[in-house]
């Protein structure tokens, strides 16, 4: 606003129309922030750092919220609406990457246009009002999780002069952030018990109108089944952990057994060097064979089996006996006797 006043009082632009004044102002603004954006914005971001983190954590804790919970008309099952929702999310994420105020305003207006496109694709009604737009914007903010959102809104409030429509949707974005900060169970049509379960990440019945604890008698059996399945899931998870522990212990013991066996064999080879060594064992940790048996052809002729050695070379053994052929004497008859 100060820059605009100085342009209006400047003799060069005093008699020019307001459109030219706005274009000159935007051009000067672009030059200034293209050079000094980091310095200017970082000062705001440092002041708003705690608030930005608080909003980020709040949005993360509300990731489970669906479009019907906010009473929006958005229908993600329709491909056109789903694509428009994704584009709106991307436009809002790009808000932080823009370095000039008009670029950030343009991202907000792009997000607004895609939200309206998604609403028109999801609803047969052609009219779009605040009652349909604001819940949809809140849903987009929750799904986009834009970084440094509070800092960007404060930056625009200090360094931009949005037009009437732009100012309206910037105010809507600020209202959506405030709603998310103050969101409670009654705003989603949930009981406080269900809301607490959602916030803790525990299972809740699919319908937003049915409480896990305050349900009617007709839904009591469904609640019991859900609780049983939840307990069964934790038991299964416990058994899986025990299985992993037992498998790790078995692998450790098997590795130790292989190591002990290898040491025993090495000791035997040291005592009896003439024995033919067996192939190397399997590396349990890497599941690989240390030595390929098929490639063990080198120095094969140098390996001497102790059973093939001549026993005469051993000075501690007696000479082997020479085989003799024993002829069987003929059996004497009774007449000779």
TAGI-V350481 format. One record per residue. BURIAL is b if it has 24 or more other C-alpha atoms within 12 Angstrom, else e. Layout:
BURIAL / BURIAL
This chain:
e / e / e / b / e / e / b / e / e / e / e / e / e / e / e / e / e / e / e / e / b / b / e / e / b / b / e / e / b / e / e / e / b / e / e / e / b / e / e / b / b / e / e / b / b / e / e / e / e / e / b / b / e / e / b / b / e / b / b / b / b / b / b / b / b / b / b / e / b / b / e / b / b / b / b / b / e / e / e / e / b / b / e / b / b / b / b / b / b / b / b / b / b / b / b / b / b / b / b / b / b / b / b / b / b / b / b / b / b / b / b / b / b / b / b / b / b / b / b / b / b / b / e / e / e / e / e / b / e / e / e / b / b / b / b / b / b / b / b / b / b / b / b / b / b / b / b / b / b / b / b / b / b / b / b / b / e / e / b / b / b / b / e / e / e / b / e / e / b / b / b / b / b / b / b / b / b / e / b / b / b / e / b / b / b / e / e / b / e / b / b / e / b / b / b / e / e / b / b / e / e / e / b / b / b / e / e / b / b / b / b / b / b / e / e / e / e / e / e / e / e / e / b / e / e / e / e / e / e / e / e / e / e / e / e / e / e / e / e / e / e / e / e / e / e / e / e / e / e / e / e / e / e / e / e / e / e / e / e / e / e / e / e / e / e / e / e / e / e / e / e / e / e / e / e / e / e / e / e / e / b / e / e / e / e / e / e / e / e / e / e / e / e / e / e / e / e / e / e / e / e / e / e / e / e / e / e / e / e / e / e / e / e / e / e / e / e / e / e / e / e / e / e / e / e / e / e / e / e / e / e / e / e / e / e / e / e
